[in-house]
Amino acid sequence: MTLTERHSQILEILHKQGSVSVLDLANRLEVSSVTIRKDLSYLEEKELLYRAHGSAILINPYINDRHVNVKEKLFMDEKRLIGMRAAELITSNDSIIIASGTTVHAFTRQIKVKEHLTVISAALTATSILARDRNIDVIQLGGFVRNTSLSAVGNYAEKMLEDFSCSKLFMGVDGIDLDYGLTTTNAMEALLNRVMMRVSQKTIVLADSSKFGRRGFSKICDLDSIDHIITDKQIPQKTLESLNEHGIEVSVV
């Protein structure tokens, strides 16, 4: 097998599996681990894969912070469908918390209530949308406003939550890693999300399929700490099976 053929084989395996270890590649291609590591280094320089912990994956799992105006233009149809499914979970006279994120914004646009609803919101965009409905009482969390997400974070927001108890938290994330857990790109936001989870009976994560296998800078919680994930049909089958094994309810739209 030539060098080019071996590189093609490595990429083909990666596209089929999503990730593969150095040892597995060495055994399958009948070369040494040293040779595989050199191959992976070369392919990483060409930005064709990403190396992590003795293995290779297709994409860099680490996410940089991006402005909400940029993120809102990504996966718009998927976010709309996720939002529609999430809105179905709201019951009469419910009390919910809405965290930040563009998928959460899409969710707020789908909320239509005939009776009363109480919403505690971190996101300024969500508040501006829901406050127009006479059937919805909105409590806007205060504190420091993040420029990139247009949402409140910090001690003031955390302190306010101590006075409330809600049935559901609807939360967006920047990354869902099956081993590491749920993450966001901002440490203050991660802290606030943990407080939100403590005062909510159920945590519902709204995340399009691009969030799986990715990591933000700050960890929110382990995978077992959440109850329900709503995502789109592009979620990898292996990921879906693993979530089910963790006992997490998954809705695919």
C-alpha positions as CSV (number, residue, x, y, z in Angstrom):
1,M,0.0,0.0,0.0
2,T,1.4,3.4,-1.0
3,L,1.4,6.4,1.4
4,T,-1.4,8.0,-0.6
5,E,-3.5,4.8,-0.5
6,R,-2.9,4.5,3.3
7,H,-4.0,8.1,3.9
8,S,-7.2,7.5,1.8
9,Q,-7.9,4.4,3.8
10,I,-7.5,6.3,7.1
11,L,-9.9,9.0,5.9
12,E,-12.4,6.5,4.6
13,I,-12.4,4.7,8.0
14,L,-12.9,8.0,9.8
15,H,-15.8,9.0,7.7
16,K,-17.5,5.7,8.4
17,Q,-16.8,5.6,12.1
18,G,-16.4,9.2,13.2
19,S,-13.3,8.3,15.3
20,V,-10.7,5.6,15.4
21,S,-7.7,4.8,17.6
22,V,-4.1,4.7,16.6
23,L,-3.9,1.0,17.6
24,D,-6.9,0.1,15.6
25,L,-5.6,1.8,12.5
26,A,-2.2,0.1,12.9
27,N,-3.8,-3.3,13.1
28,R,-6.1,-2.8,10.2
29,L,-3.5,-1.3,7.9
30,E,-0.8,-3.6,9.1
31,V,1.8,-0.9,9.9
32,S,3.4,0.3,13.1
33,S,1.8,2.7,15.5
34,V,4.7,5.1,14.8
35,T,3.8,5.1,11.1
36,I,0.1,5.8,11.9
37,R,1.0,8.7,14.2
38,K,3.1,10.2,11.4
39,D,0.2,9.8,9.0
40,L,-2.2,11.4,11.4
41,S,0.1,14.3,12.0
42,Y,0.4,14.9,8.2
43,L,-3.4,14.7,7.7
44,E,-4.0,17.0,10.7
45,E,-1.7,19.6,9.1
46,K,-3.8,19.4,6.0
47,E,-6.9,20.0,8.3
48,L,-8.4,16.7,7.2
49,L,-8.8,15.3,10.7
50,Y,-8.1,16.1,14.4
51,R,-5.9,14.1,16.8
52,A,-7.0,13.6,20.4
53,H,-5.9,11.1,23.1
54,G,-4.3,8.4,20.9
55,S,-7.1,8.6,18.3
56,A,-8.3,10.6,15.3
57,I,-11.6,12.3,14.7
58,L,-13.0,14.2,11.7
59,I,-13.4,17.6,13.3
60,N,-11.8,19.7,16.0
61,P,-14.1,19.2,19.0
62,Y,-13.3,22.5,20.6
63,I,-15.7,25.4,19.9
64,N,-14.9,29.1,20.0
65,D,-17.4,31.7,21.2
66,R,-19.4,33.3,18.3
67,H,-21.8,36.1,18.3
68,V,-25.5,35.2,18.4
69,N,-26.1,36.9,15.1
70,V,-23.7,34.5,13.4
71,K,-25.1,31.4,15.2
72,E,-28.7,32.2,14.4
73,K,-28.0,31.7,10.6
74,L,-26.8,28.2,11.2
75,F,-29.1,25.1,11.0
76,M,-32.2,27.4,11.0
77,D,-34.7,24.7,9.9
78,E,-33.4,22.2,12.4
79,K,-33.7,24.8,15.2
80,R,-37.2,25.7,14.2
81,L,-38.3,22.1,14.3
82,I,-36.6,21.5,17.7
83,G,-38.3,24.6,19.0
84,M,-41.7,23.3,17.8
85,R,-41.2,20.0,19.6
86,A,-40.0,21.7,22.8
87,A,-43.0,24.0,22.8
88,E,-45.3,20.9,22.9
89,L,-43.9,20.1,26.4
90,I,-45.3,23.2,28.0
91,T,-48.4,22.5,30.0
92,S,-51.2,24.8,31.3
93,N,-50.1,27.2,34.1
94,D,-46.6,26.0,33.7
95,S,-43.5,27.7,35.2
96,I,-40.3,27.3,33.2
97,I,-36.8,28.6,32.9
98,I,-35.3,29.6,29.5
99,A,-31.5,29.8,29.3
100,S,-29.6,31.3,26.4
101,G,-28.7,30.2,22.9
102,T,-30.1,30.5,19.4
103,T,-32.0,27.2,19.6
104,V,-33.7,28.5,22.7
105,H,-34.6,31.7,20.7
106,A,-36.2,29.5,18.1
107,F,-38.1,27.7,20.8
108,T,-39.5,30.9,22.3
109,R,-40.9,31.9,18.8
110,Q,-42.9,28.7,18.9
111,I,-44.5,29.2,22.3
112,K,-48.3,29.8,22.0
113,V,-50.3,29.6,25.3
114,K,-54.1,29.8,25.8
115,E,-53.8,29.9,29.5
116,H,-51.2,31.3,31.9
117,L,-47.4,30.7,31.7
118,T,-44.6,32.0,33.9
119,V,-41.1,32.2,32.3
120,I,-37.8,33.1,34.0
121,S,-35.5,34.1,31.2
122,A,-31.8,34.7,30.9
123,A,-31.9,35.7,27.3
124,L,-32.9,39.2,26.3
125,T,-34.2,38.1,22.9
126,A,-36.4,35.5,24.5
127,T,-37.8,38.1,26.9
128,S,-38.6,40.6,24.1
129,I,-40.5,37.9,22.2
130,L,-42.5,36.5,25.1
131,A,-43.3,39.7,26.9
132,R,-45.7,40.6,24.0
133,D,-48.1,37.8,25.0
134,R,-50.6,38.8,27.7
135,N,-50.8,35.2,28.9
136,I,-47.1,35.0,29.7
137,D,-45.5,36.6,32.8
138,V,-41.8,37.0,32.2
139,I,-39.1,37.4,34.9
140,Q,-35.9,38.8,33.3
141,L,-32.8,37.8,35.2
142,G,-30.4,40.6,35.9
143,G,-26.7,41.0,36.1
144,F,-23.9,41.2,33.5
145,V,-25.1,40.9,29.9
146,R,-22.8,38.9,27.6
147,N,-22.3,40.7,24.3
148,T,-22.0,37.6,22.2
149,S,-25.2,35.8,23.6
150,L,-27.3,38.8,24.7
151,S,-28.0,37.0,27.9
152,A,-27.6,37.7,31.6
153,V,-25.0,35.9,33.7
154,G,-23.3,36.4,37.0
155,N,-24.1,36.6,40.7
156,Y,-27.2,38.7,40.4
157,A,-28.8,36.3,38.1
158,E,-27.8,33.3,40.2
159,K,-29.1,35.0,43.4
160,M,-32.5,35.7,41.8
161,L,-33.0,32.0,41.0
162,E,-32.7,31.0,44.6
163,D,-36.2,32.4,45.2
164,F,-37.9,30.2,42.5
165,S,-38.8,26.6,41.7
166,C,-39.8,25.6,38.2
167,S,-41.0,22.5,36.4
168,K,-38.7,22.6,33.4
169,L,-35.5,24.2,32.2
170,F,-35.0,24.6,28.5
171,M,-31.3,25.0,27.9
172,G,-29.0,25.4,24.9
173,V,-25.4,24.2,24.9
174,D,-22.3,24.6,22.7
175,G,-21.2,21.0,22.9
176,I,-22.3,17.5,24.0
177,D,-19.5,15.0,24.5
178,L,-20.6,11.5,25.5
179,D,-17.6,11.2,27.8
180,Y,-17.1,14.7,29.0
181,G,-20.6,16.0,29.3
182,L,-22.4,19.3,28.3
183,T,-20.4,22.4,27.8
184,T,-20.6,26.1,26.8
185,T,-18.0,28.6,25.7
186,N,-18.4,30.8,28.8
187,A,-17.6,30.0,32.4
188,M,-20.2,32.4,33.9
189,E,-22.9,30.9,31.7
190,A,-21.9,27.4,32.8
191,L,-22.3,28.4,36.5
192,L,-25.7,30.0,35.9
193,N,-26.9,26.9,34.0
194,R,-26.0,24.7,36.9
195,V,-28.0,26.9,39.3
196,M,-30.9,26.8,36.8
197,M,-30.7,23.0,36.9
198,R,-30.9,22.9,40.7
199,V,-34.1,24.9,40.8
200,S,-35.8,22.9,38.0
201,Q,-37.5,19.6,38.2
202,K,-36.5,18.6,34.7
203,T,-33.7,19.7,32.4
204,I,-34.4,19.7,28.7
205,V,-31.5,20.3,26.3
206,L,-32.2,21.8,22.9
207,A,-29.3,21.0,20.5
208,D,-29.0,20.5,16.8
209,S,-26.9,17.5,15.7
210,S,-23.8,19.6,15.0
211,K,-23.3,20.0,18.8
212,F,-22.6,16.3,19.4
213,G,-18.9,15.4,19.7
214,R,-18.0,19.0,20.4
215,R,-16.7,20.8,23.5
216,G,-16.9,24.3,24.8
217,F,-14.5,25.9,27.3
218,S,-16.6,25.4,30.4
219,K,-18.4,22.3,31.6
220,I,-22.0,22.6,32.6
221,C,-22.7,19.1,33.8
222,D,-22.3,15.3,33.2
223,L,-24.5,13.6,30.7
224,D,-26.4,11.8,33.5
225,S,-27.6,15.1,35.0
226,I,-30.0,15.9,32.2
227,D,-33.4,14.3,31.5
228,H,-34.3,15.0,27.9
229,I,-32.6,16.1,24.6
230,I,-34.4,17.4,21.6
231,T,-32.3,17.2,18.4
232,D,-32.6,16.7,14.6
233,K,-32.5,13.6,12.5
234,Q,-28.8,14.0,11.6
235,I,-27.7,12.8,15.0
236,P,-25.3,9.8,14.6
237,Q,-27.0,6.5,15.3
238,K,-24.3,5.4,17.7
239,T,-24.7,8.6,19.6
240,L,-28.4,8.1,19.8
241,E,-28.0,4.5,21.1
242,S,-25.5,5.7,23.7
243,L,-27.9,8.4,25.0
244,N,-30.6,5.8,25.3
245,E,-28.3,3.6,27.3
246,H,-27.8,6.5,29.7
247,G,-31.5,6.6,30.2
248,I,-31.9,10.0,28.6
249,E,-35.1,10.6,26.7
250,V,-34.3,11.7,23.1
251,S,-36.7,13.4,20.7
252,V,-35.5,13.4,17.1
253,V,-37.2,15.9,14.7
